Amino acid sequence: MITKCLFPVAGYGTRFLPATKAMPKEMMPIVNKPLIQYGVQEAMEAGMRQIAFVTGRRKRAIEDHFDRTYELEDQISGTTAEKNLEEIRALMKECTFSYTRQIQMQGLGDAIRTGETLIGDQPFGVILADDLCLGDGQPVLSQMVEIFTKYQCSIVAIEEVPQQETEKYGIISGKLLEDRLFIVDSMVEKPPVHEAPSNHAIIGRYILTPDIFDTLRNLPPGKNGEIQITDALNVQAKKKMVLGYQFKGIRFDCGRLEGFVAATNHFFNLMHASKPSQSVK
């Protein structure tokens, strides 16, 4: 059973300046709930109740969000506003939270490597909160846990993207193993359109085996001079199996303005649809 999930949250969120000048991008709300809370809820539903954050400077708001706020809670105690804290209180009751800092931004691979001290020698999930996923039938990470139970190897979530957008993503090349599941031959980080081996893009959900840390420690910088998780997974794929899973559901790229607005509209409509209609007198 996988019990830990790592959240790399040290990035600056420059696409959302000036909003992210003093506020972590992960705390930006989709309707009335911050992005990071959606991710933690998905991890918890997948059985991962030990939540590990790789943070950076200016990220204290994330720690505060998953903590008690005595003054606020005292003020709203017994009011209708208290109901809005039910979900976050449930997360805080069910999960434990730990934090470490990424001192210098050197890529996603470096952020995951930094999280080793919180993860230890066991398989673990990784969620990039920018990718807000709504699973079809069950959360995306829960779908991946079922696959891990069967194959016991690293897994990346993938989705098909337009060919002209492959340069925005890590792209896999692989052979179909079973429905929606590919054995990965190789991965390329943000290839030019004419060099992309497919249009199967890696999105922000991973299950990784602990030997990934040894690989990351010995990995030279890759594209843009950063430690790329795709390079580490390429090494794993040559030694043993790595799978790409085309998940069931939809993803909103909330690291970009268009995806953030689309997610807000979608979740607002879901919330509105779930409320009982009231007849007008």
PyMOL commands that set and color helices and strands:
alter all, ss='L'
color gray80, all
select helices_A, chain A and resi 14-16+25-27+35-45+60-65+70-76+80-94+108-114+116-119+140-151+163-168+193-195+212-217+223-225+229-239+257-274
alter helices_A, ss='H'
color red, helices_A
select strands_A, chain A and resi 4-8+29-30+33-34+50-55+96-101+124-127+131-135+154-160+170-178+181-189+200-208+242-246+249-253
alter strands_A, ss='S'
color yellow, strands_A
deselect
rebuild
show_as cartoon
